[in-house]
Amino acid sequence: MKRAIGKCWRESASLIVLAKRNVDVSSSRNAGGSNYDILLQTRTHNASFSNGVVFPGGVSEEADASEHWLHLLSSFGFGQNDFEALHRSRALASPIFASNPIRRHIALRISAIRETFEELGLLICSSKHKADRSGKWADVLADVDVKYWQSRVSKDPAELFNLCKQYSCYPDIWALHYWSNWLTPSKARVRFDTAFFVTALKEQPTGIQANSEVVKAEWETPLNILARNSRKEVQLYPPQGYEFHRLSKFNDIEELVQFAKEISCKGNELFYPVHVQAKDGAIHLLPGDYSYPSNVDLDDVSVLKEEKTILELRDTKQTLHRFEISKEEVVLVTQNYTPKNHITMDNQVVPLNVVTIH
């Protein structure tokens, strides 16, 4: 990037919540072979990412980076080594963590946990001392007055700390694993610099309580949501559509969580779609594509223009990593693309029912 990401992008965090499902052979086939579901929500028409199926999440707040959290976490036995484990010093630092990576990892995880609680009433917090923690599953605090605290935290993000003090718990940040960093295209009216995290629950919790900005909350497998998307039953945004394809490479939740844990502290490339206007539509180039600019200037809002069609620009001898947007459909194209510290995507040309900016 030619310069640091500016204030026109709002820092945010999104949480991909996985839950193990007890399945027999037949039900596993019906779920596309996977033994887990993902928590999804559809937002109201006047909320951010309106009417689209998204992961819970939202804007990071100043309270999420408070020094109070370090003191609270320390009181449960966590020390500097535990904090440093969130980020390796030689990692490929995703831009959202570039300034003080360890503190940013902590704050953005707290943002993801807070927003998930605000939106769906799911409180990913633990009351266990570090010495008593084990395994890969996130802890969920269920015995709280959800509606009361949802209201308080929604009005003042600092109230999450008061909730934790009252119930003697802390945000379960070590159960969250960094997954990806997406930057909204500069043409968008509202722009977000979003860190996506993955966490896993041993079973689906009961009592999900959505707030007024959420029309529907549901659990679904990656392949099933993609199938519903292809039938135009649900609409996705590009990051969600892309991430569902990556997640669908895993059928087993434990393998997925282990992979997410391994890549979490390594960092990866910022996904910033670069807009190209073609003769018959638009292309959103992603890092690694043969046409992706070598030095992206985030201050430059001009549009690259090509006097060729979308298909003419799809050079099958080159590395392709892009969304192609025509009047008929939006297509995700990957070919010979090997990401840094992430899942290697198959060669594919996949139609997606997504909301795009073009």
N, C-alpha and C positions, 0 to 999 in steps of 0.2 A: 504494500500500500504506500502511496506517495505521501500520505500524511496520517496523523493519528485520527481516529474516528471522533468526530465532533459532537457537539451538543444536539445537533438535529436528529441524531439517533438516540433513542431512549434505551438505556440498559434494562434488560429484562431476563427472566429465567423461566424455563418451561420444564415440566417434570413428566417423564414417561414412566408411568406406574404400571408395573407388571404384577400379576397375581397368579400364583400356581393354581391349576385346576385339576382336581382328581378326575381322571378320565380313564375309561376302558378303551379297548381297541377301536370299537365302532364309533364312539363319540369323538375319539382322537382324529379319525379320518374325516368326520363331519366338520371338524375345526381346522381342516387343512393340515392335519398331522401334528399340530402344536399342542403342548400341554399347559399353555398359559393364555391369559387374556390381558388386554391393555385398557386402562381406564381412559375414557373419552368423554368429551362434553360438546354439546352444541350450544352456541351462545345466541342471545337475543339479537334482533335486527339492529339495535342501537348500541351494542357493545362492540369492543374491539374484536376483529375477526368474526364479524356478524354472520350468522347462519351457516358457518362452516364447522365441520367436526375438527376439534383441536385437542391438544393435551392441556391439562391445567397449567396455569402460569400467568405471569404478569410483570409489571414494571418493578424494578428493584428500588427500594426506598433507603433513605439515609439510616433509618433505624436498624436495617439489616446488617450494617457495618459497624454497629456500636461496639465500643470496647467492653461493654457489659457482657457480651456473648463470650468473649475469651475467658473472663473471670468465671462465668457460669460453667463453661465446659471444663475448665481447670478443676473446679470443685468436684467433678465426677471422675477425676483421675487422668484426664487427658493433658498431655504436655506438648512441648515444642516439637518433639519428634513426630507426634501424631499429626500436628498441623502441617509439618513439612512433608509428610507422606502424601499429602493431597497434590503435590506438584514437585516434579523432579527438576533440579536446578538446570539441567541440560535439555529440558523438554522443548519441543516445538511450541512455544507459547502462543496460544490463540490470542488474538488482539484484545479480547474482552478481559483477559487476565494479565495483560502486559505490564500494567502498573501494580506492583506489589502482588504478585501472583497468589501467594498463600492466603493473604487477607481477602483477595477477590474470590478465591475458591470458597472460602468460608461464607462470605456475605451473600454470594449468589446462590449457594445451596440453601441458606436461610430464606432468601427471597422465594425460591421454588417451593419450599415447605410452607411458608406463610401463605402464598397465593393459593396453593392447593387446599389449605384449610379454609381460607376465605371463600373460595368458590364451591367446594364440595364437602366441607366439614370433615375431611380426612386429615387427622393430625399425626404426621410422621415424626413422633417424638419418643424418646426413651427415658426411663427412670433408672436404668441399670448403670452401675458403676463400670468403668472401663474393664476392670478385672473380671466382671461377670458377663461381658459380652462375648459372643461367639457366633460363628456361622455367617451366612450371606444375606439373611433376611432382614428387612427393615422392621423396626418396632413401630407399633401404632398405639397411641393412647386413646382408649375408648370411653373411659369413665369421666368425661368432661361435659359440661353444659354447653353443647355445641352451638346452639342458636345464640345464646348469650355472648359467648366468646367470639363467634363469627362477627357479630354486630360490632363488638368492641374493637376487634383487630381491623375490620374493614374501615372503621372511622379513624383509627390511629394505629399504624403498623407497629409502633413501639409497644402496644399492648400484648404482642406475642411474648415478649420477655416477661411481662407480669403474669401471663398465663403459666409460663414455665416455672416461675418462682412459686406460684400458688400450688401447682401440682407436683413440684419437685421433679422436674424433667428438663430435657434439653432437646433441641432439634437434632434428629438423628443424621447428621451430615455425612458420617462415614459410610452410611448405607446408600448414599447418592454417588453415582459415578458419572463424571463428565463424558458427554457423548459427542456433541458438535456445537458449532458456533455459526449462526446465520445472521446476515446483515440484510435488512430490507433494501430493495433497489432504490436508488436516489429519486426515481420518478414518483415514488409513493407519497401520498399526502401525509401519512403517519409512518415514521420509520422506527424500527426496533433493531437493537443489537442484542441478540438473544443467545444465551447459553442453554443448551438442552442437556438434561441429566436423566439417567436411568436409575430406577430403584425397583426392588422386588419384594413382594409380600408373600408369606407362606400360604396364605389363603385370602380369598376375597372378603373384605370386611363388610359388615352389615351397617345399615344406618347412614348411607351416603346422603347428605343433606345439601342440595344445591342452593346457591343464593339466587337473587333476583335477576342476575345477568346470565344465568344458565337455563336454557329451555329443557335440556335433556342430558342426563348422565347415563353412561352405559359401559359395559365390558364387552370387548370384541377382540378376536384374533386378527393379526395383520392381514392374513390372506382373505379373511371374510370381509374386512372393511374395504380392501382393494377390490374384491368382487362386487360389493355393493356400490362402490365408487364407479366401476366400469358400467354398471347398470343405471348409473345416474340417480341412485337412491340417496346418496350422500355426496356432499361437495367438500373438497379438501383445499387447503392452501399448499403452495409448492413445497415448503419445508416438510409439512406433514406427509404429503404424498410421497416425497423422496424417502423420508425416514421409514415409512411403512414398508417400502421396498427393501430397505436395508434390514429392518427387523425381521422381515419374512424369511430371511436366510437361515434363521434359527428356529428349530422346532422345539428345542428343550430349554426351559427357562434357566436351568442351572448353567448350561453352556453359555447362554446369552449373558447372564450376569457375570460369569467369570471373564468373558471377553471384554465386557464393559469395564470391569474392574482393572483389567490389564492395560487398556488403552487410556484410562481416565487421567493418569498423571503424566502421560506422554505429550498431550496436546495434539492438535491437528490443524489443518488449513481452515481459514475463514471462508465460508461459502457466501460470496458476494456475487449475485447474478449481474452480469454486464449485458446491457440491452443493445441488440443489433436489429436495425430495421431492414428487412428484406423486401423484395418486390411484392411478395404475396403474403406477408405476415411479419412476425418478429421471432427472434431467437434470444433466449437468455442463456448466455455462456456461463459455465461454471469452471472453477479452477481445474487445470489439467487438460481442458479442451485445447486443440491445436490453435484455435483462434483467440484464446483468452489473452488479453493484454498482459505484457510482461511487467508493467508498472501501472497499476490502477490508481487514478487520481479521484479521490472521493469528492473533491470540490468541483469536478467537471460533470455537469448535469447534461451535457450534450449527448446526442444519440449517434452511435455509429451507423452508417448507412452502407448497404451493399446493393449493387445493381444486378443481383442474382436472386433466384427463388430459394426457398428454404431447402428444397431437395438438392439444388445445385450446390449449396453451401455445405451439404452433408458429405464431406469427403471421406469415403469409406476406407481409404488407405491411411487415414490419420487417427489420432486419439480424439474421440468424441465424448463430450460430457456437457449436456445442454438440455434445455426445454425448448421445443419448437412450438410456436403458437400461430395457428392459422385460423381462418373463419370456421373451419369444420371441427377442429379439435386441438387439444394440447397434448404433446407427446414428449415423454422423457426418453432421451437417447444416450446410451452409454456404450462405448466401444474401446477396448484396449486401455481402459482407465484403471490405474492402480493408485489409490489414495495413500496419503501418508498417515500411518497409524490408524487404519480403519478397514472396513470390509471391502474386499475387492468385488466390484459389481460385475455381473454377467454382461455380455454383449446383448443389448436389448433395444427395442423400439416399442415403448409401452404407452398407449393412450391413457390420459388421466383427466378426470373431471375436476379441474382445479380453478380457483380464482386467480387471475393473473393481472399484471399491470402492463399494458401495451398500447 
